[in-house]
Amino acid sequence: MTKIDIFSGFLGAGKTTLIRKMLKEVFAGEKTRTQVAGTFCKMEGIWREMEGASMKGYEIHMGVTECTRETSRIVRIEEETGNGKLKYDGAQNGNCLGCYIHGIFEEQTAALAFAKVLLKQKGYDPEKVKAVDWTAHKEEQYNKLADISREKMDMDMIYRILGKGQQL
């Protein structure tokens, strides 16, 4: 079985200090906030099965992170909202992965590829585990929340307060 390290712990435990020893961030004047889409690059070790899996997400960062150790890029960004230029993001060193892309596992292909790696490492057969479409699941949960909210609240009153008149 391959060892996978996850940095977790209570506030003040030293997670950030450890990561800062491996990374150096250079802040820039402008914050990056954009939607991106692409694929996973050539991956090393246990992550090989993720190669070529599509991903979508969004970047939020201000600056550039410089790795203080030798790493390889993990994500090839082929589409960037309003831009369209090709670029690479993230870093891999052994079984440690990281990137600026938020929501990367909301794309089912990326989530399945990642889950398969972890399941295999834990000795499970990924084909025997039922996959759930995350986007459809979220939509279903939002609809349930909306239904409960409408049932439990005086919607006519809320619409009047908002100046919308009667519910359409």
Backbone hydrogen bonds in HBPLUS format (Angstrom, degrees):
<---DONOR---> <-ACCEPTOR-->    atom                        ^
c    i                          cat <-CA-CA->   ^        H-A-AA   ^      H-
h    n   atom  resd res      DA  || num        DHA   H-A  angle D-A-AA Bond
n    s   type  num  typ     dist DA aas  dist angle  dist       angle   num
A0013-ALA N   A0010-PHE O   3.01 MM   3  5.48 146.7  2.13 144.5 140.6     1
A0018-LEU N   A0014-GLY O   3.06 MM   4  6.23 160.1  2.10 150.0 154.5     2
A0019-ILE N   A0015-LYS O   3.04 MM   4  6.34 166.8  2.06 155.0 158.3     3
A0020-ARG N   A0016-THR O   2.81 MM   4  5.96 158.2  1.86 152.8 159.1     4
A0021-LYS N   A0017-THR O   3.20 MM   4  6.42 134.4  2.42 138.4 148.9     5
A0021-LYS N   A0018-LEU O   3.14 MM   3  5.31 135.3  2.35  99.3 111.4     6
A0022-MET N   A0019-ILE O   2.90 MM   3  5.22 145.0  2.02 106.4 117.4     7
A0023-LEU N   A0019-ILE O   2.96 MM   4  6.20 133.4  2.18 145.3 159.5     8
A0068-THR N   A0022-MET O   3.04 MM  46  5.47 172.8  2.04 146.9 145.9     9
A0024-LYS N   A0066-GLU O   2.76 MM  42  5.02 146.8  1.87 147.7 158.2    10
A0066-GLU N   A0024-LYS O   2.56 MM  42  5.02 171.6  1.56 167.2 164.2    11
A0026-VAL N   A0064-VAL O   2.74 MM  38  5.25 173.6  1.74 164.6 164.4    12
A0064-VAL N   A0026-VAL O   2.83 MM  38  5.25 156.0  1.88 148.4 154.4    13
A0032-THR N   A0061-HIS O   2.62 MM  29  5.23 167.7  1.63 178.3 176.0    14
A0061-HIS N   A0032-THR O   3.01 MM  29  5.23 150.1  2.11 137.6 146.3    15
A0034-THR N   A0059-GLU O   3.14 MM  25  5.37 145.1  2.27 134.0 144.4    16
A0059-GLU N   A0034-THR O   2.75 MM  25  5.37 157.2  1.80 159.8 163.0    17
A0081-THR N   A0035-GLN O   3.08 MM  46  5.53 167.7  2.09 153.3 157.1    18
A0036-VAL N   A0057-GLY O   2.87 MM  21  5.47 167.4  1.88 138.2 140.7    19
A0057-GLY N   A0036-VAL O   3.03 MM  21  5.47 149.0  2.13 153.8 150.3    20
A0037-ALA N   A0079-GLU O   2.95 MM  42  5.17 140.0  2.11 151.5 154.5    21
A0078-GLU N   A0037-ALA O   2.96 MM  41  6.14 133.8  2.17 135.9 149.8    22
A0079-GLU N   A0037-ALA O   3.11 MM  42  5.17 153.8  2.18 154.1 148.4    23
A0038-GLY N   A0055-MET O   2.95 MM  17  5.44 157.2  2.00 152.0 152.9    24
A0055-MET N   A0038-GLY O   2.87 MM  17  5.44 150.3  1.96 143.5 142.4    25
A0039-THR N   A0076-ARG O   2.96 MM  37  5.35 148.9  2.06 147.5 154.7    26
A0076-ARG N   A0039-THR O   2.76 MM  37  5.35 173.4  1.76 173.3 174.0    27
A0040-PHE N   A0053-ALA O   2.98 MM  13  5.56 144.8  2.10 144.2 154.9    28
A0052-GLY N   A0040-PHE O   2.94 MM  12  5.07 167.2  1.96 133.7 135.1    29
A0041-CYS N   A0074-ILE O   2.81 MM  33  5.08 161.3  1.84 123.1 129.5    30
A0047-TRP N   A0044-GLU O   3.11 MM   3  5.70 140.4  2.28 144.1 140.5    31
A0048-ARG N   A0045-GLY O   3.24 MM   3  5.90 168.3  2.25 124.7 125.0    32
A0050-MET N   A0047-TRP O   2.86 MM   3  5.63 165.1  1.88 128.9 134.1    33
A0051-GLU N   A0048-ARG O   3.07 MM   3  5.68 164.4  2.10 119.2 123.9    34
A0053-ALA N   A0050-MET O   3.01 MM   3  5.57 165.7  2.03 138.0 141.0    35
A0058-TYR N   A0102-HIS O   3.03 MM  44  5.29 150.4  2.12 140.8 149.5    36
A0102-HIS N   A0058-TYR O   2.74 MM  44  5.29 168.2  1.76 159.3 155.5    37
A0072-SER N   A0092-GLN O   3.04 MM  20  5.20 149.6  2.14 134.2 143.5    38
A0092-GLN N   A0072-SER O   2.72 MM  20  5.20 128.3  1.98 141.5 158.0    39
A0074-ILE N   A0089-ASP O   3.33 MM  15  6.42 148.4  2.44 139.0 147.3    40
A0075-VAL N   A0089-ASP O   3.06 MM  14  5.24 154.3  2.13 164.4 160.9    41
A0089-ASP N   A0075-VAL O   2.93 MM  14  5.24 153.0  2.01 145.6 152.3    42
A0077-ILE N   A0087-LYS O   2.74 MM  10  5.27 160.4  1.78 160.8 165.4    43
A0087-LYS N   A0077-ILE O   3.15 MM  10  5.27 156.3  2.21 141.4 148.2    44
A0083-ASN N   A0080-GLU O   2.83 MM   3  5.30 158.8  1.87 148.7 145.1    45
A0084-GLY N   A0080-GLU O   3.17 MM   4  5.06 140.9  2.33 126.4 137.8    46
A0091-ALA N   A0098-GLY O   2.81 MM   7  5.56 147.5  1.91 157.9 167.0    47
A0098-GLY N   A0091-ALA O   3.09 MM   7  5.56 134.6  2.31 153.7 162.0    48
A0093-ASN N   A0096-CYS O   3.00 MM   3  5.33 158.3  2.05 150.4 157.4    49
A0096-CYS N   A0093-ASN O   3.14 MM   3  5.33 163.6  2.17 124.9 126.3    50
A0106-GLU N   A0103-GLY O   3.03 MM   3  5.44 166.3  2.04 118.7 121.1    51
A0110-ALA N   A0107-GLU O   3.09 MM   3  5.56 118.0  2.49 111.7 125.2    52
A0111-ALA N   A0107-GLU O   3.04 MM   4  6.26 167.2  2.05 159.6 163.8    53
A0112-LEU N   A0108-GLN O   2.86 MM   4  5.95 165.3  1.88 154.1 157.7    54
A0113-ALA N   A0109-THR O   3.08 MM   4  6.18 162.4  2.11 144.3 149.4    55
A0114-PHE N   A0110-ALA O   3.01 MM   4  6.16 164.5  2.03 151.8 155.8    56
A0115-ALA N   A0111-ALA O   2.86 MM   4  6.00 164.4  1.88 150.6 155.6    57
A0116-LYS N   A0112-LEU O   2.85 MM   4  5.97 158.3  1.90 151.0 156.5    58
A0117-VAL N   A0113-ALA O   3.26 MM   4  6.51 156.7  2.32 143.5 148.6    59
A0118-LEU N   A0114-PHE O   3.17 MM   4  6.52 167.2  2.19 153.7 156.2    60
A0119-LEU N   A0115-ALA O   2.79 MM   4  5.95 164.5  1.81 157.4 162.3    61
A0120-LYS N   A0116-LYS O   2.97 MM   4  6.06 166.5  1.98 149.5 153.1    62
A0121-GLN N   A0117-VAL O   3.04 MM   4  6.27 155.1  2.10 147.7 154.9    63
A0122-LYS N   A0118-LEU O   3.09 MM   4  6.34 134.6  2.31 141.0 152.6    64
A0122-LYS N   A0119-LEU O   3.08 MM   3  5.14 131.6  2.33  96.6 109.9    65
A0124-TYR N   A0119-LEU O   2.88 MM   5  5.10 163.8  1.91 148.3 143.0    66
A0123-GLY N   A0120-LYS O   3.02 MM   3  4.98 159.5  2.07 102.3 108.5    67
A0128-LYS N   A0125-ASP O   2.97 MM   3  5.60 159.1  2.01 120.7 127.1    68
A0129-VAL N   A0126-PRO O   3.28 MM   3  5.35 164.8  2.30 104.5 108.8    69
A0137-HIS N   A0133-ASP O   2.87 MM   4  6.08 156.3  1.92 153.6 161.6    70
A0138-LYS N   A0134-TRP O   2.87 MM   4  6.06 163.2  1.90 153.2 156.6    71
A0139-GLU N   A0135-THR O   3.06 MM   4  6.26 164.5  2.09 148.9 153.2    72
A0140-GLU N   A0136-ALA O   2.95 MM   4  6.13 158.3  2.00 147.7 153.6    73
A0141-GLN N   A0137-HIS O   2.96 MM   4  6.24 155.2  2.02 148.7 155.5    74
A0142-TYR N   A0138-LYS O   2.86 MM   4  6.16 156.9  1.91 154.7 161.2    75
A0143-ASN N   A0139-GLU O   2.96 MM   4  6.18 156.8  2.01 148.5 154.8    76
A0144-LYS N   A0140-GLU O   3.01 MM   4  6.29 153.1  2.09 145.2 152.3    77
A0145-LEU N   A0141-GLN O   2.98 MM   4  6.23 160.1  2.02 148.4 153.6    78
A0146-ALA N   A0142-TYR O   2.90 MM   4  6.15 158.4  1.94 149.3 155.2    79
A0147-ASP N   A0143-ASN O   2.91 MM   4  6.12 158.6  1.96 148.4 154.1    80
A0148-ILE N   A0144-LYS O   2.96 MM   4  6.20 164.9  1.98 153.6 157.1    81
A0149-SER N   A0145-LEU O   2.89 MM   4  6.04 160.6  1.93 149.4 155.4    82
A0150-ARG N   A0146-ALA O   2.92 MM   4  6.13 163.2  1.95 151.6 155.5    83
A0151-GLU N   A0147-ASP O   2.98 MM   4  6.15 151.6  2.07 144.4 152.6    84
A0152-LYS N   A0148-ILE O   2.93 MM   4  6.06 153.3  2.01 152.2 158.5    85
A0153-MET N   A0149-SER O   2.95 MM   4  5.81 136.5  2.15 148.2 156.9    86
A0155-MET N   A0153-MET O   3.08 MM   2  5.59 117.6  2.49 107.1  90.6    87
A0158-ILE N   A0154-ASP O   3.05 MM   4  6.42 158.0  2.10 149.7 156.5    88
A0159-TYR N   A0155-MET O   2.83 MM   4  6.06 163.4  1.86 154.7 158.4    89
A0160-ARG N   A0156-ASP O   2.95 MM   4  6.18 152.4  2.03 144.1 151.9    90
A0161-ILE N   A0157-MET O   2.89 MM   4  6.15 161.8  1.93 154.1 158.7    91
A0162-LEU N   A0158-ILE O   2.96 MM   4  6.20 150.7  2.05 145.6 153.9    92
A0164-LYS N   A0159-TYR O   2.75 MM   5  5.01 162.6  1.78 158.7 154.0    93
A0163-GLY N   A0160-ARG O   2.92 MM   3  4.88 148.6  2.02  98.7 108.8    94
